[in-house]
Amino acid sequence: MKPAAFDYVVPRTVPEAVAALGDAGRKAQVLAGGQSLILEMHLQRIRPELVVDINRIAGLDRLSVEGDTLRVGALVRHSVFESAQSAPGPLGALFARAVVNIAHPPIRSRGTMVGSFAWAHPASEWCAIGTALDADIEVHGLEGKRVVAARDYFHGPYRTARRPQELITAVRFPLLGDDTGVGFIEHRRTHFCFAQVAVAAALTVRDGVIGEARIGLVNCADRPLRAGAAERALIGVEVGAPVDGHRLPDGHPFAHAGRIAATQDAAPLAEPFADVEYKRHAIAVLVGRTLCQAANDQRSRLAQPKGDHK
Ligand SMILES: Cc1cc2nc3c(=O)[nH]c(=O)nc-3n(C[C@H](O)[C@H](O)[C@H](O)COP(=O)(O)OP(=O)(O)OC[C@H]3O[C@@H](n4cnc5c(N)ncnc54)[C@H](O)[C@@H]3O)c2cc1C
């Protein structure tokens, strides 16, 4: 199919883009990487009257460290995060582990991280990471700028706190210290499918004891989730000796956290090749494995001289 007819504008500044969106309201769509929008327009599931192409707005492609946060502008492409150096320390390592699960290189070279936050697909890797790490979303509207916390931002599949007249200019992530280890594991049917289930984890360990745990669940509900009950079960737990996530004993605290995430935190929805029972099993297994990966990452990070870790 071909898209329905639409008008097209190419603003050069954020205020120009916001003015265009404000004029057209619900009938406008922002064009960033186009990797979701163009497909939906071809299928005529989305029929905008106006497309606001933000690709010529200077500065939106900026990726910068500001104080203790990483600010990701609206035109920073997924592929930038394939290098673990894209962000300092464990945050860059977490992004690099996650990004290779997003589609394939041509899509990653056009699609944007911020576009994923705008689109809010429940299987988006970035949205679950943002939720787990307490990211902030910067939105600009006719009344100026406001900042929405990720925990308040996602309202359901493709539904967010962003108003149709607003442009997201950036997402900000808190940096992670070197006492934090990270993990990301995804399960999907074929390489180019969206995740059936994926898990992001960040464990902060001091003197062998977990001080903070952050677990993000991808496609385990109608929106990205933070596994709060599983996280609480890990606080004060000793990480102990390294363990292979594929041979995790039932009594291990990471296996226990996995079961809690699957039964108390997740609210999985059935889909054609994964019913709810299958998904709960996958969540329990993947949370356990991802926590092992994060604990091992933290050990190797401590063992390396500062600045050497990728
Ligand atoms: C085959 C295939 C496989 C894919 N696999 C995955 C996957 O595994 N995981 C995953 O997360 N994604 C996947 N995607 C989607 C891809 O990551 C997209 O890049 C992403 O969802 C949207 O980013 P974009 O920059 O392309 O946005 P666009 O397609 O340009 O826009 C998407 C939507 O967001 C809005 N929007 C975009 N930017 C802004 C902004 N700054 N402010 C306000 N609104 C905005 C648009 O109006 C539109 O409604 C896949 C896509 C394809 C085609």
Ligand as a Chemical Component Dictionary entry (heavy atoms), coordinates in Angstrom:
data_LIG
# 
_chem_comp.id                   LIG 
_chem_comp.type                 NON-POLYMER 
_chem_comp.pdbx_formal_charge   0 
_chem_comp.three_letter_code    LIG 
# 
loop_
_chem_comp_atom.comp_id 
_chem_comp_atom.atom_id 
_chem_comp_atom.alt_atom_id 
_chem_comp_atom.type_symbol 
_chem_comp_atom.charge 
_chem_comp_atom.model_Cartn_x 
_chem_comp_atom.model_Cartn_y 
_chem_comp_atom.model_Cartn_z 
_chem_comp_atom.pdbx_ordinal 
LIG C1  C1  C 0 11.966 -4.841 11.033 1  
LIG C2  C2  C 0 11.989 -3.939 12.242 2  
LIG C3  C3  C 0 12.420 -4.459 13.459 3  
LIG C4  C4  C 0 12.451 -3.636 14.593 4  
LIG N1  N1  N 0 12.883 -4.186 15.785 5  
LIG C5  C5  C 0 12.885 -3.417 16.875 6  
LIG C6  C6  C 0 13.279 -3.965 18.132 7  
LIG O1  O1  O 0 13.649 -5.128 18.263 8  
LIG N2  N2  N 0 13.249 -3.124 19.220 9  
LIG C7  C7  C 0 12.847 -1.807 19.110 10 
LIG O2  O2  O 0 12.816 -1.101 20.121 11 
LIG N3  N3  N 0 12.482 -1.286 17.945 12 
LIG C8  C8  C 0 12.482 -2.046 16.835 13 
LIG N4  N4  N 0 12.084 -1.499 15.643 14 
LIG C9  C9  C 0 11.643 -0.053 15.623 15 
LIG C10 C10 C 0 12.840 0.883  15.507 16 
LIG O3  O3  O 0 13.667 0.777  16.627 17 
LIG C11 C11 C 0 12.439 2.359  15.404 18 
LIG O4  O4  O 0 13.612 3.009  15.060 19 
LIG C12 C12 C 0 11.869 3.046  16.642 20 
LIG O5  O5  O 0 10.740 2.377  17.140 21 
LIG C13 C13 C 0 11.362 4.476  16.347 22 
LIG O6  O6  O 0 12.406 5.332  16.117 23 
LIG P1  P1  P 0 12.435 6.250  14.826 24 
LIG O7  O7  O 0 13.481 7.277  15.080 25 
LIG O8  O8  O 0 12.594 5.409  13.621 26 
LIG O9  O9  O 0 10.982 6.973  14.868 27 
LIG P2  P2  P 0 9.931  7.317  13.720 28 
LIG O10 O10 O 0 9.585  6.074  12.953 29 
LIG O11 O11 O 0 10.392 8.488  12.927 30 
LIG O12 O12 O 0 8.693  7.755  14.616 31 
LIG C14 C14 C 0 7.974  6.799  15.374 32 
LIG C15 C15 C 0 6.858  7.513  16.168 33 
LIG O13 O13 O 0 7.421  8.324  17.184 34 
LIG C16 C16 C 0 7.106  9.710  16.975 35 
LIG N5  N5  N 0 8.345  10.454 17.251 36 
LIG C17 C17 C 0 9.601  10.138 16.857 37 
LIG N6  N6  N 0 10.485 10.998 17.369 38 
LIG C18 C18 C 0 9.775  11.881 18.100 39 
LIG C19 C19 C 0 10.137 13.031 18.892 40 
LIG N7  N7  N 0 11.414 13.421 19.023 41 
LIG N8  N8  N 0 9.147  13.709 19.527 42 
LIG C20 C20 C 0 7.852  13.318 19.413 43 
LIG N9  N9  N 0 7.456  12.251 18.688 44 
LIG C21 C21 C 0 8.410  11.548 18.038 45 
LIG C22 C22 C 0 6.625  9.808  15.539 46 
LIG O14 O14 O 0 5.682  10.850 15.364 47 
LIG C23 C23 C 0 5.991  8.430  15.327 48 
LIG O15 O15 O 0 4.689  8.420  15.867 49 
LIG C24 C24 C 0 12.050 -2.269 14.501 50 
LIG C25 C25 C 0 11.638 -1.747 13.266 51 
LIG C26 C26 C 0 11.599 -2.549 12.159 52 
LIG C27 C27 C 0 11.157 -1.962 10.853 53 
# 
loop_
_chem_comp_bond.comp_id 
_chem_comp_bond.atom_id_1 
_chem_comp_bond.atom_id_2 
_chem_comp_bond.value_order 
_chem_comp_bond.pdbx_ordinal 
LIG C1  C2  SING 1  
LIG C2  C3  SING 2  
LIG C2  C26 DOUB 3  
LIG C3  C4  DOUB 4  
LIG C4  N1  SING 5  
LIG C4  C24 SING 6  
LIG N1  C5  DOUB 7  
LIG C5  C6  SING 8  
LIG C5  C8  SING 9  
LIG C6  O1  DOUB 10 
LIG C6  N2  SING 11 
LIG N2  C7  SING 12 
LIG C7  O2  DOUB 13 
LIG C7  N3  SING 14 
LIG N3  C8  DOUB 15 
LIG C8  N4  SING 16 
LIG N4  C9  SING 17 
LIG N4  C24 SING 18 
LIG C9  C10 SING 19 
LIG C10 O3  SING 20 
LIG C10 C11 SING 21 
LIG C11 O4  SING 22 
LIG C11 C12 SING 23 
LIG C12 O5  SING 24 
LIG C12 C13 SING 25 
LIG C13 O6  SING 26 
LIG O6  P1  SING 27 
LIG P1  O7  DOUB 28 
LIG P1  O8  SING 29 
LIG P1  O9  SING 30 
LIG O9  P2  SING 31 
LIG P2  O10 DOUB 32 
LIG P2  O11 SING 33 
LIG P2  O12 SING 34 
LIG O12 C14 SING 35 
LIG C14 C15 SING 36 
LIG C15 O13 SING 37 
LIG C15 C23 SING 38 
LIG O13 C16 SING 39 
LIG C16 N5  SING 40 
LIG C16 C22 SING 41 
LIG N5  C17 SING 42 
LIG N5  C21 SING 43 
LIG C17 N6  DOUB 44 
LIG N6  C18 SING 45 
LIG C18 C19 SING 46 
LIG C18 C21 DOUB 47 
LIG C19 N7  SING 48 
LIG C19 N8  DOUB 49 
LIG N8  C20 SING 50 
LIG C20 N9  DOUB 51 
LIG N9  C21 SING 52 
LIG C22 O14 SING 53 
LIG C22 C23 SING 54 
LIG C23 O15 SING 55 
LIG C24 C25 DOUB 56 
LIG C25 C26 SING 57 
LIG C26 C27 SING 58 
# 
